[in-house]
Amino acid sequence: MEEAGGSRYLKAPFEVHEQRFEATERIMELQFLGVEKRLERIEAMIEGLERRLWMTVYGVVGVILTQAVQSVLSYAPK
């Protein structure tokens, strides 16, 4: 007895390829999710480093300005 749509032997190879394709798609989706999570962690670390860098820059500028003001005040007439 044959099915109405044709022989199962003709459909079987296509079903295998379709299953492989679906499995490959799922694996790729999981890999992309993993990469996306890693990128989010890297971005968060970069933002933290950027904040620290700006705090360091502001601190150095503050020290330089303080020294400049102190030197100007030391030359002012008393």
C-alpha atoms as one frame of an Amber mdcrd trajectory, in Angstrom:
protein
   0.000   0.000   0.000   1.343   3.364  -0.977   0.483   6.709   0.537  -1.577
   9.150  -1.469   1.339  11.582  -1.846   3.894   9.106  -3.210   6.463   6.712
  -1.919   7.926   7.237   1.534  11.328   6.381   0.076  11.162   9.487  -2.087
  10.215  11.728   0.851  12.623  10.292   3.440  15.823  11.970   2.144  14.123
  15.358   2.109  12.841  14.883   5.661  16.365  14.065   6.853  17.762  17.175
   5.180  14.958  19.274   6.656  15.674  17.931  10.137  19.386  18.649   9.717
  18.590  22.150   8.519  16.325  22.787  11.528  18.955  21.416  13.909  21.601
  23.636  12.306  19.316  26.651  12.663  18.771  25.900  16.366  22.501  25.476
  16.972  23.248  28.755  15.198  20.566  30.522  17.242  22.110  29.244  20.484
  25.573  30.297  19.330  24.341  33.794  18.467  22.655  34.083  21.866  25.935
  33.128  23.538  27.858  35.683  21.498  25.255  38.340  22.279  25.532  37.681
  26.036  29.327  37.888  25.874  29.148  41.160  23.954  26.778  42.621  26.548
  29.238  41.683  29.320  32.135  43.198  27.378  30.157  46.410  26.800  29.377
  46.654  30.525  33.068  46.205  31.356  34.036  48.883  28.822  31.507  51.316
  30.329  33.007  50.710  33.785  36.518  51.307  32.465  35.351  54.448  30.693
  33.884  55.817  33.925  37.139  55.125  35.769  39.162  56.736  32.999  37.070
  59.926  33.122  37.339  60.050  36.919  41.131  59.788  36.565  41.182  62.562
  33.952  39.050  64.828  36.157  41.302  64.086  39.125  44.470  64.960  37.184
  42.888  68.163  35.858  41.786  69.059  39.394  45.321  68.580  40.744  46.820
  70.680  37.929  44.280  73.461  38.462  44.879  73.395  42.229  48.629  73.724
  41.720  48.096  76.570  39.235  45.858  78.455  41.656  48.339  77.912  44.507
  51.236  79.225  42.398  49.225  82.307  41.371  48.305  82.956  45.013  51.936
  82.644  46.120  53.016  85.385  43.666  50.194  87.732  44.640  51.185  90.727
  46.778  50.589  90.265  50.469
